[in-house]
Amino acid sequence: MVAVAEPAAADAPSQGKGGEEEALPLDATLASLAKSKDSEESWAVRVGRLAGAHGAEAMQRWREPSKHAHGLLHLMVAKNFPNIAEALVKQHGFDINLPRASDQCTPMHLAIFYRKPDMAAKLQELGADLSLKNKYGDACDEKFQKLAEARENIIFLDLELTKGFYDLGLSQNRGADKQSENVQRILEIAIIVTNKNLEELGRKAWVIGGFSKASLDELPDFHQNNFRDPESAGDAGQFPRRKRRRVEGAGAPQAAPQEGGEDLTPYGNGLFADMLDEAKTKPLPLVEREVLKFLNEHCVERASVLAGNSIQCDREVLRFEMPAVYEYLHHQILDVSSLLGAAARWAPRAYAAWKSAMASNKAVSYNHRAMNDCESSVASMQWIRGNLLAQPEADQGAKAADDKA
């Protein structure tokens, strides 16, 4: 809990930064602080000192010199400082429903617009009026509920990479030359966002550009066996079937030749060809920005969890390849593989039933394209929820209530 420091006689005038702020006019001091990136703890100390030096009424009258003319409470909402917002209302008498002059948005409107559920919850706790409308006619009641629900949304994600996650240590990604063959680079990313009941809210996929044909031809055997041209392209495309690379060394396993004696890689899923099509690719930095924009449409920063098969691997690659996306995510994950692994060990009949259900599910095609893998993860989690986590019949009424909660 961060509390606004109560002003004390010893604080005025004080030495150092705090004393310097108190000696300045309130408008200039707050305008300067508004541009800072200081923590809530640091702000709490300064707000307490300013209140002692200038008085609460002067602080309430202050407006940020910008087109929106934020008041101090509006600014604390934008910075997501709920404890200071609480202190301004309780200790210094700020109006929790004060509208901005520019658009009549209240602090609650801003908390919802900036997608800050903790701030919105704090404002509701302090008695914010959700029925007030801004100049666009928007009230907050329904949007507040949707924001609260968005915290529970699930981000199903899959990456296709240049290297398997365990082929080399992740430490080699940190600070490494991104062109080196010894780092995992993203080839494709796909996301499906669902609500907590696994109902789809949105999906999107991106193919990463910047790779040469020669570099793709040199990727490991897994990639050659899965990402080359599909059967529909025949052998006339850029990545037709080719002879398998032989594994050297005594006792090394060798793939059995195909029927007819010709030992060719199988038809693939077409990812390589898509990666050379400029109309289908985007550079990684642009994709990172678009991923964040997509997540912001459906999720809450550091609240919505990541899900998928062996999803901890994808999450750790994001840490180096898409750090802004990594920072957006909640620290918890929902790993489909772990749940299925538990079933295989402790509920083998249920696990066999899952395998049968997935084999007969025509909507699932696990072909190592990122979106198909996301679809498979969602389908598996839906089965897990309905079978491994099914509640007794006597509890079905409670389950229905949980779904609506």
N, C-alpha and C positions, 0 to 999 in steps of 0.2 A: 504494500500500500504506500503510495507516494502522497504525502501531505504537503500542502503549501505552508512554508515556514511562516510562523507568526512573527511580525516585526517586533524587535526588542530595541530598547534604548541604545544598547551597545552597537546596534547595526547602523546607526545614523549619527554622523557620517562614518562609514567604515572604510578601511583601506583596501586597495586592490580593485578587482573588476567590479564587485558589487557596489562599492562606494562610488566608483566612476559612473555607474549607471544611474544611481540615485541623484547625482549632481546634474545630470542631463535633463532637459525637458522630457516629459512623459512621452509625447508624440515621437520624438526622435529616438528615444530608447526602445520603445516597443516596435517601431518601424525597423530598427536595426535587428532586434531579436527575431522579428518575423522571418527574416531571411536566413537565420542561422539554422543549423542542423543539430542543435544541442539536444540532449536527452530530456525526458520528462523530469527526471530528478533535478537536473540543472535548472530547468525552467521553473520548477516549484520554488526553489530558493529565491530566484529573481522576482517572481510574481509576489512573493511574500514581502520582499524588501520594497518593491515598487508600491505596494499597497500602503506600507507604513510611511513611505516618503510622500506620496501624492494623494492617497485616499481612494476608497473604493469607487466613489462617484466619478472621479476623474477617469479611472480605469474603465468604468462602464461607458463613458462618453467617447472613449478613444475609437477611431476607425482607421483601418489600414489604408494607406494611400495607394489604392489599386481600383480597378474598374468595379470590383464587387464591394469595396469598402467593408471588409470583414470587421466585425467587432472582435474583442478578445476571446469571447466564448466561441464564436465561429472559427477563429484561428486555432483554438485548442482542439476543436472537432477535426479540422483539416489535418492537424498534426497527429491526431489519434492519441491525445493525452486525456483519458477519461478521468483520472484521479484529480487532475487540475480542474477539469470542467466541474467535477463535483464540488471542489473547494470554492470555485467562483460562485456557484449557486448557493451553497450552504453558508459559507463564511462571509462572502462579500455581496450577497444579494443580487446577483445577476439574474436577468429575466431569461428563463430557460426556453421560452418560446419567441425570443426576439427575432424578427425577420430581417434579412439583409435588405438594404434600401434598393439594391439593383434588381432583385427578382423575387423578393418576399420569401426567400427560402429561410426556414427556421434551422436551428442547429440539427434537429432530427432529419430534415431534408438533406442536409449536407452529409450526415453520418451514413445515410442510405446511399447517396450519390457516390461517395468515396468508398463504399462497401466496407464499412468498419463496424462489424456486428457487436463487438464489445462496447464501442462507444454508443451505438444505438441502444443497447441493453441498459447501459448506465443512464442515458437520458430518459428512457422509459421509467426506470426505477426512480428517477428524480421528479417524475410527474409531467413529462413532456406531453403536449396535446397532439395526438396523432391525426386528428381530424382537420387541423389547419391546412389551408391550401396556399401554394405559392402563386405567382402571377400567371403560371401556365395551367392553373386549375388542378394541380396534383396534390393530393393529400398523402399521408404517410402510412395509414393503417395497413393496407394490403401489401405495400412494398416492404414495410417492416417485417411482416410475417414471411415474405419470400426471402428476405435477406437472412433471417434466422434459419430458414430451411436450407439455404445454400451452404451453410456451414457443414451440413451432413452429406453434401454431394461427393461423389466418388470419381476420381480421375483414372480411368483405365488407359494405360500408355504402353506402347511397345516401340523399341528401337531396333533397326537392323544396323549392324556394325561391320567395320572392316576386320575386326578381330573378335573372337569369342571372349567373353568377360574374363574367363579363367585362363586364357592362353598366355597372359602375361600380367605382371603386377600393375595394379591401378596407379601405383606411385609414378609410373613412367608417364602418365598423362600430365602430371603436375609440372607446369613450366616447360614441358617438352616442345620440341619443334613440331608444329601441327602437321607438317608434311612428312614427318618421319613414319616409317612403316611400323614402328614400335609403339604406336598409340592407337587406342580405339577411336575411330572417327565414325560419325553418324552418317549412314547412307540414306535412311528413311525413318520418319517418325510419324506415328498415328496416335490419335487420342479419341476416346469415346467418354463423354461425361454422362453419368447417370445420377438420379437422385438416390436417396438411401435405400429405396425399394428396388433399385436396379432397373428403373425405367429410364430409357435414353432421353437425354436433353439436347445433345448435340454431338457431332463428330467432325473430324477434320484430319487430313493427312498431308504430308509434305515430302517431296523427294529432294534430296540435297544435291546441288550442282557442284561443279569445280573439279570433277574427276575425269581423267583421261581414259580412253579405251585400253591403253596399255596397262594402266594401273589396275583397272578392273580385271583384266585378263590374268594378272599376277596374284589376285587374292586367293586365299586358301581353297582347298577342295570343297569344303562345305558350300562356299559361295558359288563355285563353278557347277555344283550339282543342283543348286536351287535357284539361282538368279539369272541364268542364261535364258535364251529365247524360249517361249512356250511352243507347244506342238503346233498351234494355229499359225505360227510364223514359218513353220517348216525349217529348212536349213539354209534359207536365203537371207536371213537377217544379219545384224551386226554381230550377234553372239550365238551362232549355231552350235549344235552339239560338237564336241571335239573329243579326241582321244583322252582317256583318263591319264593323269600323271602317275607313273609307277613309283611306288615307295621303295627306296633303296635300303639295303641292309639285310643281312641274313635273318630269316624268320619274320620279316616285316609282313603284315597282313596285306593281301592283295584282293581287290574286288573281283568277283567272278565275271568273266566276259559275258556280254549280252548274247542272247540267242542269235545264232548265225556267226558267232565268233568275233564280231566287231565290238570292241570294248570302248564305247562312247559314254560321255556324260549323259544323264537323262535330260529330257526337256525341262525347262525351268519356269519361273513365274514372271519373267520379263522385266525384273527390276533393273538389270544392267542397261537395257535399251532405254528405259525411261530416264535413267540418269544421264544419258547423252542427248536427250531431247530438251532443248532449251525452253520449249513451251511448257514443259512439265516440271522444271527444276527451279530452285531458288537458292541463293547463297545462305550459308548457315546463320550469319548475323541477322539477316532479314527474317528467316524462319523463327529464330528465337523471339523476335519482337512480335511476330504474328501468333506464336504459341501463347505468349503472355496476354495478348489482346483477347484471344479465344477463351483462355481460362478465366479472365476477368469478367467475361460475359455470363459465366455460369457458376463460378466458384468464389470462394473467399480466401484471400491471401493468408497462408500459414494456418489454414483451418481445414481445407478439403484434403482428404488423404489420397495417396497414389496407390493404384492397384494393378495387378497383372500377374503373369507367370514369372517367377523368379525376379520380381520387380525390384528387389534391392540392387540387382546388377545394373538395370537401366538407370536407377536413381543415382548411383555412384558415377556413372558415365556423364550424366547431366551435370554433376558437380564441376566437371572440367570443361565439357563441351558447350553447355548452356547454363552458366552459373546463375544468371538472373532467374531462369526457370527453377533451378534447384532451390534458390532462396525463397521462391514463392510457395513452395510445397510445405505441407505439414511434415513434422519429423516421423510420424507414424505411417505405416504402410499396411495394406491388406494384400498379403501374398497368397495367391491362388495355389501355388505349388505347395506351400507349407500345409494348407488345409487338406489338399489331396494326399500329401505324404502321410499326414496323420490318419486319414481314412484307410490308406493302403496297409498301414501297420495295425490299426486297432479296429477297423470296420471293413475287413476285406470284401465282404459281400456287397456292402454299399459301394465300395470302390469299383468292383466289377460292374455294378449297375450303372455307375457314372460312365465308365468306358463304353458300355453298350449304348447309353443315351447319347453320348457324343457321336458315336459311329453312325447312328440313325438320324442325327440332326442335320438335315439338308441345308440349314441356314449357316452351318459352321464349316469353314474350309481352311484347315490349318496348313497353309502353303508357304509360310514364312514371308508373306508380305505383311507389313506392319499392321494394316487395318484388319486383315483376316485374323491375325494373332490377337488383336484387341477383341474382336467379335468372339473368338474362342474363349478368351478369359471371362468375358461377360456371361456367355452361355454357361461356362463351368460354375461361376459364382452363383448364377441363378439356380442351377441344380443343387449346389451346396446349401443354399439358403432354404430351398424347398424340401431337402432330404436330410442332410447331415444336421442341419440346425432347425429342423421342423419341431414345433412345439406340440405337446400332447393335445388331443381333441378338446379336453376340458379347458385348455388355455387359448383356444382359438379366438374367443372374444377379446382376451387381453392382447393377442397378436394384432387383431384388427385395430385396436386402439393404438398400439405401438406404431402401426403403419401410418396412422393419421397424425401422430404426435410430431 
